[in-house]
Amino acid sequence: MKDHEEKPFLEHLEDLRWVIIKSLMALVGGAIVCFVETKPLMAILLRPLKAAGEDPQKVLRVLGVVDPLSVQLQISLLGGLVLSLPFILYFIAEFIIPGLTPSELKLLFPIFSAGALLFVGGILFSYFILLPQTLRFFSTYNQWMGIQTDWTLQNYANFVVQMLVSFGLAFELPLIIVLLGLLGILNTSTLIHYRRHAIVVIVIAAACITPSSDPLSLLFLSVPMYLLYEASLLVVKSIESKRGISKNRTIENRKEELFS
């Protein structure tokens, strides 16, 4: 809800500065906790490799002297981001809520919730389904080529983190489409008309997002993204239907006022 007296611009900058400071403090705090508890996080990191039927102690190698520390810092930062994300979202909401109208305020919680759920859903999909299948594919491919599978810990950690973050971001597609629908930029007819173009864009985006270029990873990402596109179309259609009903009711009310 908007304040009766608007704050000066410099005060808004000061508030924004504190949002950034508090968010960084939350991130650092979460990273420290994860740095201390590295072993459970390493077990989580190695689970997809075990699910692919590989023994991490036989497959993974450390080549650089500081590679284990680099991986530990990388995992700590990612885990810290996950732990601190609710606090960061709270700080951001605390900053923007005073400037929102009541109608905008009603949309804030659903948008934040949907964004968080979609991001987590993309990460879980990648972690439990795609990663094990992709790792199994490459391991089998190496055997077919007559090559022993030896991956560095740094390379494996980078691959897993990129896959998780990429799928988390890719699953935000429906939220973006729905927001554009709410703003009136996109409508159902546009989404249906450009469906074929969307399929091509989804496949290209999937090829760019996935760290590996194998057909299996491409298929596993393209299909869910297309299904999410269709789900977004249904949501936008529902929004348009509600707007149409509301508009008709407004017209009927005006007619009643004129003839009463």
Residue, then its C-alpha position, 0 to 999 in steps of 0.5 A: m500500500k502506498d504511503h501518504e507521504e512519498k519518501p525522497f529518492l535518497e531515502h529509497l536508495e538508503d533502503l535499497r542499500w540496506v536490502i543489499i547489505k542484509s541479503l549479502m549477510a544472509l548469503v554469507g551466513g548460509a555459506i558459512v553454515c554450508f561450509v561447516e557442513t560440507k560432508p552432507l552436501m557432498a553426499i547430496l552432490l554425489r547422489p546422482l552419480k551413485a544413482a547412475g550406477e557409478d562409484p564416486q571413489k572409482v570415477l572421480r579424480v582430483l588433479g589440482v592441489v586446491d580443487p577440493l577447497s574450490v569445490q567446497l567453496q562452490i558448494s557452500l555458496l550454492g547451499g548458502l544461496v538456497l538457505s538464504l533465499p527465503f530471507i532475501l525474498y523477505f527483504i525484497a518484499e519488505f522494500i517493494i511492498p510500501g510502493l504497491t497498490p492493493s491490487e498489486l499487493k494481492l499478486l505479490f505473494p502468488i508470484f513469489s510463491a509460484g516463482a519459488l515453486l517452479f525454480v525448486g521444481g526444476i532443480l528437483f526434476s534435474y536432480f532426481i531424473l535428468l542428472p542420473q540419466t545423463l551421467r549413465f548415458f555418458s558412462t555407457y557411451n565411454q564404455w562403448m568407445g572403450i574409454q575408462t570413465d575418469w572425471t575430475l571432481q571440479n568438472y563434475a561439480n560444475f556440471v551438476v551445479q550448471m544443470l541444477v541452476s539451468f533447469g531451475l531457471a528454465f522452469e520459470l518460463p510459465l511465470i514469465i508467460v503468465l505475467l506477460g498475459l496479466l500485463g496484456i502483452l500476450n494473449t491466447s491467440t498469440l500463444i496458439h499462433y506462435r506455438r510452432h515457433a515456440i517449439v523451435v525456440i524451446v529446443i534451441a534454448a534447451a540446447c543452450i542451457t544444458p551443459s551437455s549436448d547429448p540428445l537425451s538431455l535435450l529431450f528431457l528438458s525440451v518436453p517439460m518446457y513445452l508442457l509448461y508452455e501449454a500449461s501457461l497457455l491454459v492459465v492465460k486463457s483462464i485469466e482472459s475468461k475471468r476478465g471477460i466475465s468481469k467486463n460483462r458484469t460491469i457493462e450489465n451494471r452500467k445498463e441497470e444504472l442507466f435504465s433504473 
